[in-house]
Amino acid sequence: MMMIIRTWAVLSVCTLLLPCTVTAQHFPSAKELASLIQKRVDDNGAVGIVLGVMEADGSTLVVSAGEAGSGAKALGERSVFEIGSISKVFTSTLLAEMVRRRNVNLADPVSSYLPDSVRVPSRAGRDITLLDLATHHSGLPRLPSNMVPADPSNPYADYSVQQLYTFLSAHELRRDIGSQYEYSNLAVGLLGHALSQAAATSYEDAIRGSILKPLGMDMSGIELDSNMSEWMAKGHDQQGNVVPLWDLPTLAGAGALRSNVRDMLRFLAANIGEPKTQLELAMRTAHVPREKISDQMSIGLNWHIRSVGKSKIVWHNGGTAGFRTFIGFDPEREVGVVVLTNSGHGADDIGLHLINQDIPLAPPREPIKRTEIVVPARVLEEYVGEYALSPQFSIAVTLEGGALFIQATGQGKFPVFAESESKFFLKVVEAQISFRRDETGAVTGLILHQNGQNQPGKKMRKSAPLAPPKEPIKRAEIVVAAKVLEDYVGEYKLSHQFSITVTLEAGALFIQATGQPKNPVFAESESKFFLKVVDAQISFQRDEAGAVTGLTLHQGGLNQPGKKVR
């Protein structure tokens, strides 16, 4: 997306990941796995990655690449990460174990475990059950509307139990309970809270007593003890900046847990193969498909089950401000993968591909090596000004501390670096700027080179005041049926060098442009979607038969069509 998202490339390792014909091992060697993740780090696709794999015989292998962050212990198998929404499958494991012990039933209304003063919304005579919460079929939204964080960098920290109860008591459901899948942090956070109420203890203590201690997961939990704190990695955003850890005191069941790869491999092992304990027997009930999401995806108790040909992958991923994580396994082959990263770049594709090679890695992209040079200040001064690329979109160029900066309409300010006296490049995104002069040598305009497009802009003024802030267009998010979203999955070619890949993950639509990270899009109609990380929209087109044939990227006053190619 224009001027906002850091470029990253993905490793192509087809020769490394071809199936082996002479060994029963499912995964490549340690050297090959290390090379895979090291290349991802080298291409700015992660700050650090710890990868763990488990073979069908129960043997495990852990490799790591990159850094844990300034001041943290060296990255490795003991490094602790926020696992984000993978916490949801711990919540559902707790649910399954409490059902086995007959402490609760899947059909119990969640209201049974809340104070009588709380009015949990119902609809058409149907109450929200624990099962509805665990399958994202409760009708509750992704987040409560009264969640207004004092600190956006730690958005769940000050959301209280009383606020949760207030929201539930006032909320009116938009659809019938059980009628449709809608991924909801609120729902699973509420489930974790209800289970802790039923167990008469905190969520963390319930998880620790029922799951962590029995499995020997002593480097996992919410509160950081001295050992976990010593090994806690630093989280980073997509630009590589260190960001705060998240706190989820009320909605802990949705994403509060922290762990390391060794503990996560213990959890993985307990989910694979013939159950050896009563807890593992309960775990298998969480894998049973309960609801169909699409032709390729169904859901158990928070575990998503993806069909790949005749095989299945049981999986979940997670993300907080500074971490992206993945856990998944093939229940028939009895192999599994854990991927932990300490940056805002996801690595789900690595985990999925290692489990099943029919799922490709994200498309590779060779970065262009650019050499920065020094340009005299008198030359840089001539570029200062405002450049109009369209009636709605301009770029302001400023000179600050001897360095040139650009700021596009509605976006942040970024430095640009010279590769010649007239050509400059950005480091936060794959884009370049070249300046134009007339016959007298006066600077008359620039060209923005991005996404295979060359967009000219005319110099409007010497000084570069920012355009007055535009009132943002208020876009109302709606829910679109999974079968409709499934139609949009594919690759769309907008130019020879630029395409957009659309994926459906956990019921949400994501787009990933060439050389850029993956971002969610949100529906404002069945065919129109918008991004929240940048002012851009996507609309899909269908032919007379109803088949999806292409999309249009609306950004910066331009409408760029793309043809669906696969």
C-alpha positions as CSV (number, residue, x, y, z in Angstrom):
1,M,0.0,0.0,0.0
2,M,1.3,3.4,-1.0
3,M,3.9,5.0,1.3
4,I,3.0,3.0,4.4
5,I,4.1,-0.6,4.6
6,R,7.6,-1.9,4.9
7,T,8.8,-4.1,2.0
8,W,9.7,-7.7,2.7
9,A,10.7,-10.6,0.6
10,V,9.9,-14.3,1.0
11,L,12.4,-17.0,0.5
12,S,12.0,-19.5,-2.4
13,V,13.3,-22.8,-1.2
14,C,11.7,-25.2,-3.7
15,T,14.8,-27.3,-3.9
16,L,15.1,-27.5,-0.1
17,L,11.5,-28.6,0.5
18,L,11.0,-31.3,-2.2
19,P,9.7,-34.5,-0.6
20,C,12.4,-37.0,0.2
21,T,12.1,-40.4,-1.4
22,V,14.6,-42.4,0.8
23,T,13.7,-41.4,4.4
24,A,10.6,-41.5,6.5
25,Q,11.4,-38.0,7.9
26,H,8.6,-35.5,6.9
27,F,10.6,-32.3,7.4
28,P,13.8,-31.1,5.8
29,S,17.1,-31.2,7.7
30,A,18.1,-28.7,10.4
31,K,20.4,-27.0,8.0
32,E,17.7,-26.5,5.4
33,L,15.1,-25.3,8.0
34,A,17.6,-22.8,9.4
35,S,18.4,-21.6,5.9
36,L,14.7,-21.1,5.3
37,I,14.1,-18.9,8.3
38,Q,17.4,-17.1,8.1
39,K,16.6,-16.0,4.5
40,R,13.2,-14.7,5.8
41,V,15.0,-12.6,8.4
42,D,17.6,-11.4,6.0
43,D,14.9,-10.2,3.7
44,N,13.3,-8.1,6.5
45,G,10.4,-10.5,6.8
46,A,11.0,-10.9,10.5
47,V,13.3,-9.6,13.3
48,G,13.6,-13.1,14.8
49,I,12.1,-16.5,14.2
50,V,12.1,-19.7,16.3
51,L,10.8,-22.7,14.4
52,G,10.0,-26.1,16.0
53,V,8.9,-29.2,14.1
54,M,7.7,-32.6,15.3
55,E,8.0,-35.8,13.3
56,A,5.5,-38.7,13.5
57,D,7.9,-40.6,15.8
58,G,7.7,-37.8,18.4
59,S,11.2,-36.4,17.7
60,T,11.5,-32.7,17.5
61,L,13.9,-30.2,16.0
62,V,14.3,-26.5,16.8
63,V,16.1,-23.9,14.8
64,S,16.2,-20.1,15.2
65,A,17.3,-17.0,13.2
66,G,17.5,-13.3,13.9
67,E,17.5,-11.4,17.2
68,A,15.4,-11.3,20.3
69,G,15.8,-7.5,20.5
70,S,18.0,-5.0,22.3
71,G,18.6,-6.0,25.9
72,A,17.0,-9.5,25.6
73,K,18.9,-12.8,25.9
74,A,20.0,-14.4,22.6
75,L,17.1,-15.8,20.6
76,G,16.7,-19.6,20.9
77,E,14.5,-22.4,22.2
78,R,14.1,-20.8,25.6
79,S,13.0,-17.4,24.3
80,V,9.5,-16.4,25.3
81,F,6.9,-14.9,23.0
82,E,3.4,-13.6,23.2
83,I,1.4,-16.3,21.4
84,G,-1.7,-14.1,20.9
85,S,-4.7,-15.9,19.6
86,I,-3.2,-19.3,20.0
87,S,-4.4,-18.7,23.6
88,K,-7.8,-19.5,22.2
89,V,-7.0,-23.1,21.7
90,F,-5.8,-23.3,25.3
91,T,-9.2,-21.8,26.3
92,S,-11.0,-24.5,24.3
93,T,-8.8,-27.2,25.8
94,L,-9.8,-25.9,29.2
95,L,-13.4,-26.1,28.1
96,A,-13.0,-29.6,26.8
97,E,-11.3,-30.7,30.0
98,M,-14.0,-29.1,32.2
99,V,-16.7,-30.9,30.1
100,R,-14.9,-34.2,30.7
101,R,-14.9,-33.5,34.4
102,R,-18.6,-32.6,34.2
103,N,-17.9,-29.1,35.6
104,V,-19.7,-27.6,32.6
105,N,-21.5,-28.6,29.4
106,L,-21.1,-27.3,25.9
107,A,-24.8,-26.6,25.7
108,D,-24.8,-24.4,28.9
109,P,-25.8,-20.8,28.4
110,V,-22.9,-18.6,29.2
111,S,-25.2,-16.5,31.4
112,S,-25.2,-19.5,33.8
113,Y,-21.7,-18.5,34.8
114,L,-22.2,-14.7,35.1
115,P,-23.8,-12.6,37.8
116,D,-27.6,-12.4,37.7
117,S,-27.3,-8.7,37.1
118,V,-25.7,-9.3,33.7
119,R,-28.2,-9.6,30.8
120,V,-26.4,-11.6,28.1
121,P,-28.0,-10.9,24.7
122,S,-30.2,-13.6,23.2
123,R,-32.2,-13.8,20.0
124,A,-35.2,-15.6,18.7
125,G,-35.6,-17.4,22.0
126,R,-32.0,-18.8,21.8
127,D,-29.3,-18.2,24.4
128,I,-25.6,-18.0,23.7
129,T,-23.9,-21.2,24.8
130,L,-20.3,-22.1,25.6
131,L,-20.2,-24.0,22.3
132,D,-21.4,-21.0,20.4
133,L,-18.5,-19.0,21.9
134,A,-15.9,-21.7,21.1
135,T,-17.0,-21.9,17.5
136,H,-17.3,-18.2,16.8
137,H,-21.1,-18.6,16.1
138,S,-22.3,-16.5,19.1
139,G,-23.4,-13.5,17.0
140,L,-21.2,-11.3,19.2
141,P,-18.9,-8.8,17.3
142,R,-15.1,-9.1,17.1
143,L,-14.6,-6.6,19.9
144,P,-17.0,-4.7,22.3
145,S,-18.0,-1.3,21.2
146,N,-17.2,0.2,24.6
147,M,-13.5,-0.7,24.4
148,V,-11.8,2.7,24.1
149,P,-8.2,2.2,25.3
150,A,-6.4,5.0,27.1
151,D,-3.2,3.6,25.6
152,P,-3.7,2.3,22.0
153,S,-0.3,0.6,22.2
154,N,-1.8,-1.7,24.9
155,P,-5.4,-1.7,23.8
156,Y,-6.9,-4.4,26.1
157,A,-5.1,-3.3,29.3
158,D,-7.8,-1.1,30.8
159,Y,-10.8,-3.0,29.7
160,S,-12.6,-4.1,32.9
161,V,-14.9,-6.9,33.8
162,Q,-17.6,-4.2,34.6
163,Q,-17.2,-2.8,31.1
164,L,-17.7,-6.3,29.7
165,Y,-20.8,-6.8,31.7
166,T,-22.1,-3.3,30.7
167,F,-21.6,-4.1,27.0
168,L,-23.3,-7.5,27.2
169,S,-26.3,-6.1,29.1
170,A,-26.9,-3.4,26.4
171,H,-25.9,-5.2,23.3
172,E,-28.4,-6.3,20.7
173,L,-27.3,-9.2,18.4
174,R,-27.3,-8.5,14.7
175,R,-28.0,-12.0,13.6
176,D,-29.4,-15.3,14.9
177,I,-27.1,-17.2,17.2
178,G,-25.5,-20.2,15.5
179,S,-26.3,-18.9,12.0
180,Q,-22.9,-17.6,10.9
181,Y,-19.2,-17.8,11.7
182,E,-17.7,-14.5,12.8
183,Y,-14.3,-14.6,14.4
184,S,-14.6,-12.8,17.8
185,N,-12.0,-11.9,20.4
186,L,-14.8,-10.8,22.6
187,A,-16.5,-14.2,22.4
188,V,-13.5,-16.3,23.4
189,G,-12.5,-13.7,26.0
190,L,-16.0,-14.1,27.5
191,L,-15.6,-17.9,27.3
192,G,-12.3,-17.7,29.3
193,H,-14.0,-15.4,31.8
194,A,-17.0,-17.8,32.2
195,L,-14.8,-20.8,32.7
196,S,-12.7,-19.1,35.3
197,Q,-16.0,-18.2,37.1
198,A,-17.1,-21.8,36.9
199,A,-13.7,-22.9,38.3
200,A,-13.8,-20.3,41.0
201,T,-10.3,-19.2,40.2
202,S,-8.4,-16.9,37.8
203,Y,-8.2,-17.8,34.1
204,E,-4.4,-18.2,34.4
205,D,-4.7,-20.5,37.4
206,A,-7.3,-22.5,35.7
207,I,-5.1,-22.9,32.6
208,R,-2.0,-23.6,34.7
209,G,-3.7,-26.3,36.8
210,S,-5.5,-28.1,34.0
211,I,-3.0,-27.8,31.1
212,L,0.4,-26.2,31.8
213,K,1.4,-28.2,34.9
214,P,0.1,-31.6,33.6
215,L,2.1,-31.1,30.3
216,G,5.2,-29.8,32.0
217,M,4.9,-26.3,30.4
218,D,6.9,-24.4,33.0
219,M,7.8,-21.5,30.7
220,S,4.2,-20.6,29.8
221,G,1.6,-18.4,31.4
222,I,0.4,-14.8,31.5
223,E,2.3,-13.2,34.4
224,L,6.0,-13.2,33.8
225,D,7.9,-15.0,36.6
226,S,11.6,-14.3,36.9
227,N,12.6,-17.1,34.6
228,M,10.1,-16.2,31.8
229,S,10.9,-12.5,32.2
230,E,14.6,-13.3,31.8
231,W,13.9,-15.0,28.4
232,M,11.1,-12.6,27.2
233,A,11.9,-11.5,23.6
234,K,11.2,-7.9,22.5
235,G,8.2,-7.4,20.2
236,H,8.7,-5.3,17.1
237,D,6.2,-3.7,14.6
238,Q,6.6,-4.0,10.9
239,Q,9.0,-1.1,10.8
240,G,11.3,-2.8,13.3
241,N,10.4,-0.6,16.2
242,V,10.2,-2.2,19.7
243,V,6.6,-2.1,20.9
244,P,5.1,-2.8,24.4
245,L,3.8,-6.2,25.5
246,W,0.1,-6.6,25.7
247,D,-2.0,-7.1,28.8
248,L,-5.5,-8.7,28.6
249,P,-6.8,-8.8,32.2
250,T,-10.5,-9.3,31.3
251,L,-10.4,-10.9,27.8
252,A,-7.4,-13.2,28.7
253,G,-8.9,-16.2,27.0
254,A,-8.6,-14.5,23.7
255,G,-4.9,-13.9,23.6
256,A,-3.0,-13.3,26.9
257,L,-0.7,-16.3,27.1
258,R,3.1,-16.3,26.6
259,S,5.2,-19.3,25.9
260,N,8.4,-20.7,24.2
261,V,8.9,-23.2,21.5
262,R,9.8,-26.1,23.8
263,D,6.6,-25.7,25.8
264,M,4.6,-25.3,22.6
265,L,6.0,-28.5,21.2
266,R,4.9,-30.2,24.4
267,F,1.4,-28.9,23.8
268,L,1.6,-30.0,20.2
269,A,2.6,-33.5,21.2
270,A,-0.3,-33.8,23.5
271,N,-2.6,-33.0,20.6
272,I,-1.2,-35.5,18.2
273,G,-1.6,-39.3,18.0
274,E,-3.4,-41.7,20.3
275,P,-4.4,-40.1,23.6
276,K,-2.4,-41.3,26.5
277,T,-4.2,-39.4,29.3
278,Q,-7.6,-38.2,30.2
279,L,-6.5,-34.6,29.3
280,E,-5.3,-35.8,25.9
281,L,-8.6,-37.6,25.4
282,A,-10.4,-34.3,26.1
283,M,-8.1,-32.5,23.7
284,R,-9.3,-34.8,20.8
285,T,-12.8,-33.6,21.3
286,A,-11.6,-30.0,20.6
287,H,-10.4,-31.2,17.1
288,V,-13.8,-32.5,16.1
289,P,-15.4,-30.2,13.4
290,R,-18.5,-28.5,14.8
291,E,-19.3,-26.0,12.1
292,K,-18.5,-25.5,8.4
293,I,-16.9,-22.2,7.5
294,S,-16.3,-22.8,3.8
295,D,-15.7,-25.7,1.4
296,Q,-12.1,-25.8,2.7
297,M,-12.4,-24.8,6.3
298,S,-14.3,-25.9,9.3
299,I,-14.0,-25.2,13.1
300,G,-13.8,-27.4,16.2
301,L,-13.5,-25.9,19.6
302,N,-11.5,-22.9,18.4
303,W,-9.2,-25.1,16.3
304,H,-9.6,-24.4,12.6
305,I,-9.5,-27.4,10.3
306,R,-8.3,-26.8,6.8
307,S,-8.8,-29.4,4.0
308,V,-5.9,-29.7,1.5
309,G,-6.8,-32.4,-1.0
310,K,-7.4,-35.5,1.0
311,S,-5.4,-34.2,4.0
312,K,-6.3,-31.9,6.9
313,I,-4.4,-29.4,8.9
314,V,-5.6,-28.5,12.4
315,W,-4.2,-25.0,13.2
316,H,-4.4,-21.6,14.8
317,N,-2.3,-18.5,14.6
318,G,-1.8,-15.5,16.8
319,G,-0.8,-11.9,16.7
320,T,-0.2,-9.0,19.1
321,A,1.4,-5.7,18.4
322,G,4.9,-7.1,18.2
323,F,4.5,-10.9,17.7
324,R,3.1,-13.3,15.1
325,T,2.8,-17.0,15.9
326,F,1.5,-20.3,14.3
327,I,0.8,-23.8,15.5
328,G,-0.6,-26.6,13.3
329,F,-0.5,-30.3,12.7
330,D,-1.7,-33.0,10.3
331,P,-3.6,-35.5,12.4
332,E,-3.2,-38.4,9.9
333,R,0.5,-38.0,9.3
334,E,1.0,-37.0,13.0
335,V,3.5,-34.2,12.2
336,G,3.3,-30.6,13.4
337,V,5.0,-27.2,13.4
338,V,5.3,-24.2,15.7
339,V,6.5,-20.9,14.4
340,L,7.2,-18.0,16.8
341,T,8.3,-14.5,15.5
342,N,8.9,-11.3,17.4
343,S,7.7,-8.9,14.8
344,G,4.6,-7.8,13.0
345,H,5.3,-10.0,10.0
346,G,3.4,-13.2,9.9
347,A,5.0,-16.5,9.0
348,D,1.9,-18.7,8.7
349,D,3.0,-19.7,5.2
350,I,6.1,-21.3,6.6
351,G,4.2,-23.4,9.0
352,L,1.5,-24.5,6.6
353,H,4.0,-25.3,3.8
354,L,6.1,-27.4,6.1
355,I,3.1,-29.4,7.2
356,N,1.8,-29.8,3.6
357,Q,3.8,-28.9,0.6
358,D,0.7,-28.5,-1.5
359,I,0.4,-25.1,0.2
360,P,3.0,-22.8,-1.3
361,L,5.2,-20.3,0.5
362,A,4.3,-16.7,0.0
363,P,5.6,-15.7,-3.5
364,P,9.3,-14.8,-3.6
365,R,10.5,-11.4,-4.5
366,E,14.1,-10.4,-5.2
367,P,14.9,-7.1,-3.5
368,I,16.7,-4.5,-5.6
369,K,19.9,-3.4,-4.1
370,R,20.2,0.4,-4.0
371,T,23.3,2.3,-3.1
372,E,22.8,5.5,-1.1
373,I,24.9,8.6,-2.1
374,V,25.3,12.1,-0.7
375,V,23.6,15.0,-2.5
376,P,24.6,18.6,-1.8
377,A,22.1,20.5,0.4
378,R,21.6,23.2,-2.3
379,V,20.3,20.5,-4.7
380,L,18.0,19.0,-2.0
381,E,16.6,22.5,-1.2
382,E,15.3,22.8,-4.8
383,Y,13.1,19.7,-4.3
384,V,11.2,21.2,-1.3
385,G,7.6,21.8,-2.1
386,E,4.2,20.3,-2.7
387,Y,3.5,18.0,-5.7
388,A,-0.1,17.2,-6.8
389,L,-0.5,13.7,-8.3
390,S,-4.3,13.9,-8.5
391,P,-7.0,16.3,-7.1
392,Q,-7.1,14.2,-3.9
393,F,-3.5,13.1,-3.5
394,S,-0.3,15.1,-3.1
395,I,3.2,14.6,-1.8
396,A,4.9,17.2,0.4
397,V,8.7,17.3,0.3
398,T,10.6,18.8,3.2
399,L,14.3,19.2,4.1
400,E,15.0,18.6,7.8
401,G,18.4,18.3,9.3
402,G,20.0,17.9,5.9
403,A,17.8,15.0,5.0
404,L,14.9,14.9,2.5
405,F,11.5,13.7,3.7
406,I,8.2,13.0,1.9
407,Q,4.7,12.9,3.3
408,A,1.8,11.8,1.1
409,T,-1.8,12.8,1.8
410,G,-3.2,11.2,4.9
411,Q,0.0,9.2,5.6
412,G,3.1,9.5,7.8
413,K,6.4,11.3,7.0
414,F,9.3,9.2,5.7
415,P,12.9,9.9,4.8
416,V,14.0,9.3,1.2
417,F,17.6,8.4,0.3
418,A,19.4,9.5,-2.9
419,E,20.8,7.0,-5.4
420,S,21.5,9.9,-7.8
421,E,21.0,13.7,-7.7
422,S,17.4,13.3,-9.0
423,K,16.4,9.8,-7.9
424,F,15.5,8.8,-4.4
425,F,14.2,5.7,-2.7
426,L,12.3,4.8,0.5
427,K,13.3,2.1,2.9
428,V,10.0,1.6,4.6
429,V,8.3,0.4,1.4
430,E,9.4,-0.5,-2.1
431,A,8.9,2.9,-3.8
432,Q,11.0,5.5,-5.5
433,I,10.8,9.2,-6.3
434,S,12.4,10.9,-9.3
435,F,12.4,14.7,-9.8
436,R,12.0,16.4,-13.1
437,R,13.4,19.8,-14.3
438,D,12.5,22.0,-17.2
439,E,14.9,23.4,-19.8
440,T,16.0,26.2,-17.4
441,G,16.9,23.6,-14.7
442,A,13.9,24.5,-12.5
443,V,12.2,21.6,-10.7
444,T,8.8,21.2,-12.2
445,G,7.5,17.9,-10.8
446,L,8.2,14.4,-9.6
447,I,7.3,10.8,-10.5
448,L,6.3,8.2,-7.9
449,H,7.4,4.8,-8.9
450,Q,5.5,2.1,-7.0
451,N,3.6,-1.2,-7.7
452,G,4.8,-1.2,-11.3
453,Q,3.2,2.2,-11.9
454,N,4.8,5.6,-12.6
455,Q,2.6,8.4,-11.3
456,P,3.6,11.9,-12.2
457,G,3.0,14.9,-10.0
458,K,3.3,18.6,-10.8
459,K,5.1,21.0,-8.4
460,M,2.5,23.4,-7.0
461,R,4.4,25.6,-4.5
462,K,7.8,26.2,-3.0
463,S,6.8,25.9,0.6
464,A,5.3,22.6,1.6
465,P,2.5,23.1,4.1
466,L,0.5,20.0,4.8
467,A,-2.9,19.9,3.3
468,P,-5.7,20.6,5.8
469,P,-6.8,17.4,7.4
470,K,-9.6,15.7,5.6
471,E,-12.5,14.4,7.5
472,P,-12.1,10.6,7.3
473,I,-14.9,8.8,5.5
474,K,-16.8,6.8,8.1
475,R,-17.1,3.3,6.8
476,A,-19.5,0.8,8.5
477,E,-18.1,-2.7,8.7
478,I,-20.6,-5.5,7.8
479,V,-20.5,-9.2,7.9
480,V,-20.2,-11.1,4.6
481,A,-21.0,-14.8,4.4
482,A,-18.0,-17.1,4.2
483,K,-19.1,-18.7,0.9
484,V,-19.0,-15.2,-0.7
485,L,-15.5,-14.4,0.8
486,E,-14.3,-17.8,-0.5
487,D,-15.1,-16.6,-4.1
488,Y,-12.5,-13.8,-3.7
489,V,-9.6,-16.0,-2.8
490,G,-6.9,-15.9,-5.5
491,E,-4.2,-13.8,-7.2
492,Y,-5.0,-10.6,-9.1
493,K,-2.5,-9.1,-11.5
494,L,-2.5,-5.3,-11.6
495,S,0.6,-4.8,-13.7
496,H,3.6,-6.9,-14.9
497,Q,5.4,-6.3,-11.6
498,F,2.5,-5.9,-9.2
499,S,-0.2,-8.3,-8.0
500,I,-2.5,-8.7,-5.0
501,T,-3.0,-12.1,-3.4
502,V,-6.3,-12.6,-1.5
503,T,-6.6,-15.2,1.2
504,L,-9.3,-16.3,3.7
505,E,-8.0,-17.0,7.1
506,A,-10.1,-17.8,10.2
507,G,-13.1,-16.3,8.5
508,A,-11.4,-13.0,7.6
509,L,-10.3,-11.7,4.2
510,F,-6.6,-10.7,3.9
511,I,-4.7,-9.1,1.0
512,Q,-1.0,-9.1,0.3
513,A,0.5,-6.9,-2.4
514,T,3.8,-7.7,-4.1
515,G,6.6,-7.0,-1.7
516,Q,4.3,-6.0,1.1
517,P,3.0,-7.6,4.3
518,K,-0.4,-9.2,4.7
519,N,-3.3,-7.0,6.0
520,P,-6.9,-7.7,6.8
521,V,-9.7,-6.0,4.7
522,F,-13.1,-5.2,6.1
523,A,-16.4,-5.4,4.2
524,E,-18.7,-2.4,3.6
525,S,-20.7,-4.4,1.1
526,E,-20.6,-7.9,-0.4
527,S,-18.1,-6.7,-3.0
528,K,-16.4,-3.6,-1.5
529,F,-13.8,-3.8,1.2
530,F,-11.5,-1.3,3.0
531,L,-8.2,-1.3,4.8
532,K,-7.6,0.3,8.2
533,V,-3.8,0.5,8.0
534,V,-4.0,2.9,5.0
535,D,-6.7,4.9,3.2
536,A,-7.4,2.3,0.4
537,Q,-10.2,0.2,-0.7
538,I,-10.7,-3.0,-2.8
539,S,-13.8,-3.7,-5.0
540,F,-14.3,-7.1,-6.7
541,Q,-15.9,-7.6,-10.1
542,R,-17.9,-10.6,-11.4
543,D,-18.9,-11.6,-14.9
544,E,-22.5,-12.4,-16.1
545,A,-22.2,-15.9,-14.7
546,G,-21.3,-14.6,-11.3
547,A,-17.7,-15.7,-11.3
548,V,-15.2,-13.3,-9.8
549,T,-13.0,-12.0,-12.6
550,G,-11.0,-9.1,-11.1
551,L,-10.7,-6.4,-8.5
552,T,-10.0,-2.6,-8.5
553,L,-7.6,-1.0,-6.0
554,H,-8.8,2.5,-5.0
555,Q,-6.0,4.6,-3.5
556,G,-4.6,8.1,-3.8
557,G,-7.4,9.2,-6.1
558,L,-6.6,6.4,-8.6
559,N,-8.5,3.3,-9.5
560,Q,-6.2,0.5,-10.5
561,P,-7.9,-2.7,-12.0
562,G,-6.4,-6.2,-11.7
563,K,-7.4,-9.4,-13.5
564,K,-7.9,-12.6,-11.5
565,V,-5.2,-15.0,-12.8
566,R,-5.6,-17.9,-10.4
